[in-house]
C-alpha cells in the first residue's frame, strides 16, 4: 500500500526544484545497514559576507564527529550517525536549495542550521513543508519567527529555535549607553533584509523601546545590502547631532560606513552595531578604527555554562578551538557546539529514530543544560522559541590585540563583567 502523505511531503518543495536521487551507494547497502544509519543535516554560511558565522564549523564538526565515531546509543541499539554539512553561501536561495537536497536527496532524520535569517529561515521553511524535525540558532527570534510569517497563536509544527530576541538586545544596548553621558540622539542603520526590517520595525523593533527610554532614534530608512555610499545617512546623523549609532549590518557594509564616517568628519561617542562587530577578523581589519566599537555579546569564554555533551566549560571549549586553529575565539563557537549538543540529546531520547514524529516529540520535550545556557521550549515567548542570555560589550585594544570585554550584565547578572565602557577615541 502506498503512503500518499509520505510521497506528497517528499515531493513538495518551495523552491520548485525536483527531488534529488539518493546517493547510489545506498542502493547496495543491506536493509539492516541502512536502518542503522541516522543522518543529521547541517547548514551554515561558510562563504560569502556572513562567513564569519561559519568560521568555527570545521572545528565543531570534527569534534562532534569524533564523539559520535563509536555510534549513538538509543533503546538498547547503537546507531551510526552521519553529519552532512552544506554551505548556504550567505544566500537565502542557496540555503533553501541545500536544505532541499538534505531532505529529499540525503534523507536526513534531523536538520540543524544557524546564522542569521538568510540561512535559518529558508532551511526551517523547507523542513516545515517537508515535515522534517529542525533546530536552528544564531538569529534573533523575531526575524526567525515573524520573518517566516509565524502566527503566535499557532506557531510552527516541525521547526524549533533557540537564541535571544530584540527585547534582549534593546535592553543590553540601553544598559550600555546609559554608562556614557550623551545627548541620547541615536542614528539607526537598518538594511532592507529580514534582520534590518525587524530591528527597525516601528512597533516590534528598536524605535518604541528607545523612545520609552528617553532616546531619540533617527531612522533615515532602509538601505540596500552591499551599499557603497552612506553619505546621506551620515549627513542626516550629523545634522541631528547623533552621538550614538546603532543598527544591524553585514561586515562589508559597516566597513564602508565607518570609513566614510571618518572621511566626512562624523565622530559619534559610541557605535553599537549588531552582526557586523561580532568577529575578531572584522575588528582587526579596521585597525585603530576598531578600538572602542561595541556590540551585543551572546557567548564568551567567560560565560558560566558547561557542555552537557563533553563536560567542557566555555573557557575549555575556547582553548581547544584556539589551540587547534591558531585563530582567536569567536562567538558562534558556543552556539554551533550547542546545536549539536541539543541534536544529539534529542536523538538519544527519541523513542523511534526512524519516525520523524518521534524525533519531533523529543525536541518538544527538551530540557537541557548546554554550553550557551538552558534549552527548554516552554511556549514562551512563542511556541517554537526558547531564549538564551545576552549581554553587551566593547572591543578594547590591549597589548596590541583586540579583546571583546563584557561591559554590562544588567540583562544577565550571572554572566561576569570584564571591564568598563570607554568612549570612542
C-alpha positions in Angstrom: 0.0 0.0 0.0 1.4 3.4 -1.0 1.7 6.1 1.7 0.4 9.1 -0.2 1.2 11.5 2.6 4.8 10.5 2.6 5.0 11.0 -1.2 3.4 14.4 -1.1 5.7 15.8 1.6 8.8 14.4 -0.1 7.9 16.0 -3.5 6.6 19.3 -2.3 9.4 21.8 -2.3 9.1 25.6 -2.0 11.9 26.3 -4.4 10.4 24.3 -7.1 13.4 22.0 -7.6 12.7 18.4 -8.0 13.6 15.6 -5.7 17.2 14.6 -5.9 18.2 11.0 -6.2 19.6 9.4 -3.1 23.3 8.5 -3.2 23.7 5.4 -5.3 25.7 3.7 -2.6 22.5 3.4 -0.5 21.1 1.1 -3.1 23.7 -1.6 -2.5 23.7 -1.4 1.3 21.7 -4.2 3.1 18.4 -3.0 4.6 19.8 -3.7 8.1 22.7 -1.4 7.5 20.5 1.4 6.0 18.2 1.3 9.0 21.1 1.6 11.5 22.4 4.9 10.0 20.9 8.2 11.4 21.6 11.4 9.4 21.9 14.9 10.7 21.8 17.7 8.1 23.7 20.9 8.8 23.5 24.3 7.0 25.5 27.4 7.7 27.3 30.2 5.8 30.8 29.1 5.2 31.4 31.6 2.4 30.0 35.0 1.4 29.6 38.1 3.6 28.3 36.1 6.6 31.1 33.6 6.5 32.3 34.8 10.0 29.3 32.9 11.4 30.6 29.6 10.0 34.3 30.2 10.8 34.2 27.6 13.7 32.2 25.0 11.8 35.2 22.8 10.8 36.4 22.5 14.4 33.0 21.8 15.9 32.1 19.3 13.2 35.4 17.5 13.7 34.8 17.4 17.5 31.2 16.1 17.2 32.1 13.5 14.6 34.8 12.3 16.9 32.3 12.0 19.7 29.9 10.1 17.5 32.6 7.8 15.9 31.5 4.9 18.1 27.9 5.5 17.4 24.8 6.8 19.2 23.1 4.6 21.8 19.3 4.6 21.8 16.9 1.9 23.0 19.5 -0.7 23.5 20.8 -0.3 20.0 23.9 1.6 18.6 23.3 3.7 15.5 25.9 5.1 13.2 25.4 8.9 12.8 26.4 10.7 9.7 26.6 14.5 9.6 26.1 16.1 6.2 27.1 19.7 6.2 26.4 22.2 3.4 27.2 25.8 2.8 24.4 28.3 2.4 26.9 30.8 0.8 25.2 33.6 2.9 22.4 33.4 0.4 18.7 32.6 1.2 18.0 30.9 -2.1 21.1 28.7 -1.8 20.1 27.8 1.8 16.7 26.7 0.6 18.3 24.6 -2.2 20.8 22.8 0.0 18.2 22.2 2.7 16.0 20.6 0.0 19.0 18.4 -1.1 19.5 17.3 2.5 15.8 16.4 3.0 14.9 14.9 -0.4 18.3 13.5 -1.5 20.2 12.6 1.6 17.0 11.7 3.6 18.3 13.3 6.8 16.4 12.4 10.0 17.1 15.8 11.6 18.3 19.1 10.3 20.2 21.9 12.2 21.0 25.4 10.8 22.4 28.6 12.0 23.5 32.2 11.3 21.0 35.0 10.5 17.6 34.7 8.8 19.4 34.3 5.5 20.1 30.7 6.5 17.8 29.8 9.4 14.5 30.9 7.7 14.7 29.1 4.3 16.1 26.0 6.0 13.3 26.0 8.5 10.7 26.6 5.8 12.0 23.6 3.8 11.9 21.4 7.0 8.4 22.6 7.9 6.9 21.9 4.4 8.6 18.5 4.2 7.8 17.5 7.8 11.4 17.0 8.9 12.4 17.9 12.5 14.6 21.1 12.5 16.5 23.0 15.2 18.0 26.5 14.4 20.0 29.2 16.2 22.1 32.3 15.8 19.2 34.5 14.7 17.1 36.8 16.9 13.8 35.1 17.4 11.6 37.9 15.8 13.3 37.8 12.4 13.1 34.0 12.6 9.5 33.7 13.7 7.8 36.7 12.1 10.1 36.7 9.1 8.6 33.3 8.3 5.1 34.7 8.8 4.6 32.9 12.1 1.4 33.2 14.0 1.9 33.3 17.8 -1.4 31.6 18.3 -0.4 28.6 16.1 3.3 28.6 15.8 5.1 26.0 13.6 5.0 22.2 13.8 8.4 20.9 12.9 10.8 23.8 13.4 12.3 24.9 16.8 14.7 27.7 17.6 17.0 28.9 20.4 18.5 32.4 20.7 17.8 35.8 22.2 15.3 38.4 20.9 15.2 42.1 20.0 13.9 42.9 23.5 17.1 41.4 24.9 19.4 43.3 22.5 17.5 46.6 23.2 17.9 46.0 27.0 21.6 45.3 26.6 22.2 48.3 24.3 20.4 50.7 26.6 22.3 49.4 29.6 25.5 50.0 27.7 24.6 53.6 26.6 23.4 54.6 30.0 27.0 54.3 31.2 28.1 57.2 29.0 27.0 60.8 29.1 25.4 61.5 25.7 22.6 63.7 24.2 20.6 60.4 23.7 20.3 61.1 19.9 20.7 57.8 18.1 21.3 57.3 14.3 19.9 54.0 13.0 21.4 51.9 10.2 19.0 49.2 9.1 19.4 47.3 5.8 16.5 46.1 3.7 16.6 42.5 4.8 14.9 40.4 7.4 17.2 41.5 10.2 17.1 45.1 9.3 13.3 45.3 8.9 12.8 43.6 12.2 15.3 45.8 14.1 13.8 48.9 12.6 10.1 47.8 12.9 8.1 50.8 14.3 6.1 48.5 16.6 8.2 45.5 17.4 11.8 46.8 16.8 14.1 49.4 18.4 12.0 52.6 17.8 9.3 52.3 20.5 11.7 50.9 23.1 14.3 53.6 22.6 11.6 56.3 22.8 10.3 54.9 26.0 13.8 55.0 27.5 14.2 58.7 26.5 16.3 58.2 23.4 15.6 59.8 20.1 16.1 57.5 17.1 16.8 59.0 13.7 16.0 56.3 11.1 16.8 57.5 7.6 15.1 54.4 6.0 16.3 51.1 4.7 19.4 50.8 2.6 20.3 48.1 0.2 22.8 45.4 1.1 26.4 45.9 -0.1 25.8 49.6 -0.2 28.8 51.7 -1.4 27.7 55.1 -0.3 26.4 56.1 3.2 26.7 59.8 2.6 23.0 60.5 3.0 22.8 58.6 6.3 26.0 60.3 7.7 24.7 63.7 6.7 21.4 63.1 8.4 23.2 61.9 11.6 25.5 64.9 11.6 22.5 67.3 11.1 20.7 65.7 14.0 23.7 65.8 16.3 23.6 62.0 16.8 26.2 60.9 19.4 25.2 57.2 19.2 25.0 55.0 16.1 23.2 51.6 16.2 21.8 49.1 13.7 22.3 45.6 12.3 24.7 45.4 9.4 26.8 42.8 7.5 30.6 43.3 7.9 31.2 44.8 4.4 28.5 47.5 4.9 29.8 48.5 8.3 33.4 48.8 7.0 32.1 51.1 4.2 30.1 53.2 6.6 32.8 53.5 9.2 35.4 54.5 6.6 33.1 57.2 5.1 32.2 58.5 8.6 35.9 59.2 9.1 36.3 60.8 5.7 33.2 63.0 6.4 34.1 64.1 9.9 31.4 62.2 11.7 32.6 61.2 15.2 29.9 59.7 17.4 30.7 58.9 21.1 29.6 55.3 20.8 28.9 52.9 17.9 26.9 49.7 18.8 26.2 47.5 15.8 24.7 44.1 15.7 26.0 41.3 13.5 29.0 43.1 11.9 31.0 43.7 15.0 30.8 40.2 16.4 34.0 38.9 14.8 37.7 39.5 15.6 38.6 39.4 11.9 36.3 42.4 11.2 37.7 44.4 14.1 41.3 43.5 13.1 40.6 44.7 9.5 39.6 48.1 10.9 42.9 48.7 12.6 42.8 51.6 15.1 39.3 52.4 14.0 38.2 49.1 15.6 39.1 50.2 19.1 36.0 51.2 21.2 33.3 49.7 19.0 30.5 47.9 20.8 28.2 45.0 20.1 25.8 42.5 21.7 27.6 39.5 23.3 25.9 36.1 23.1 28.7 34.0 24.3 32.3 34.3 25.5 34.9 32.0 27.2 33.8 33.7 30.5 30.2 32.5 30.3 29.3 30.3 33.3 28.0 27.3 31.4 29.3 23.8 30.6 28.6 21.4 27.7 26.3 18.6 28.6 27.9 16.6 25.8 31.7 16.9 26.6 31.7 18.5 30.1 33.8 21.3 28.8 33.5 24.8 30.3 33.2 27.7 27.9 36.8 28.5 28.5 37.9 24.9 27.8 36.0 24.8 24.5 37.5 28.1 23.5 41.0 27.0 24.4 40.6 23.8 22.3 39.5 25.9 19.4 42.3 28.4 19.5 44.9 25.7 20.0 43.6 23.7 17.1 43.1 26.6 14.7 45.6 29.2 15.9 42.8 31.7 15.5 41.1 34.0 18.0 37.9 32.8 19.6 34.6 33.8 18.0 31.1 33.9 19.5 29.4 31.3 17.2 31.7 28.6 18.6 29.4 28.1 21.6 26.2 28.1 19.6 27.5 25.7 16.9 28.5 23.4 19.7 25.2 23.8 21.4 23.3 23.0 18.2 24.9 19.5 18.1 24.6 19.1 21.9 20.8 19.6 21.6 20.6 17.5 18.4 22.4 14.5 20.0 20.3 14.8 23.2 17.2 14.8 21.1 18.3 11.7 19.2 19.3 9.8 22.3 15.8 10.4 23.9 13.6 9.7 20.8 11.5 6.6 21.1 11.8 5.7 17.4 14.6 7.2 15.4 13.0 6.3 12.1 9.8 8.1 12.9 10.0 11.9 12.3 7.2 12.5 14.7 9.0 10.7 17.5 12.1 12.9 17.0 9.8 15.9 17.0 8.3 14.8 20.3 11.8 14.6 21.7 12.6 18.1 20.6 9.4 19.4 22.3 10.3 17.6 25.5 13.9 19.0 25.6 15.1 20.3 29.0 18.9 20.5 28.5 21.8 22.3 30.1 24.1 23.5 27.2 27.2 25.5 26.9 25.1 28.5 26.0 22.6 28.0 28.8 19.4 26.1 29.4 17.5 24.9 26.3 13.8 24.2 27.2 10.9 25.0 24.9 8.1 26.1 27.2 5.9 28.1 24.8 7.5 31.4 25.7 8.0 33.8 24.1 6.2 31.8 21.4 5.7 28.1 20.9 8.8 27.3 18.8 11.3 29.6 20.6 13.4 29.4 23.8 15.7 32.2 24.7 19.4 32.3 25.7 21.0 35.1 27.7 22.5 38.2 26.2 24.9 41.0 27.4 26.9 43.7 25.6 30.5 44.8 25.5 33.3 46.6 23.8 36.3 45.8 21.7 39.3 47.2 23.6 42.9 47.1 22.5 45.3 45.6 25.0 49.0 44.8 24.3 48.4 45.3 20.6 45.5 42.8 20.4 41.7 43.4 20.5 39.7 41.8 23.3 35.9 41.7 23.5 35.2 42.9 27.0 31.8 42.4 28.7 30.9 45.9 29.8 27.3 45.4 31.1 25.4 42.5 32.5 22.2 44.0 33.8 20.3 41.8 31.3 22.1 38.6 32.6 23.7 39.2 36.0 25.1 35.6 36.1 27.5 36.5 33.3 30.5 38.4 34.8 31.5 41.9 33.7 35.1 42.2 32.4 35.6 45.9 32.3 34.1 49.4 31.9 32.8 51.0 28.7 35.2 53.6 27.2 34.2 56.4 24.8 35.5 56.0 21.3 38.7 57.8 20.7 
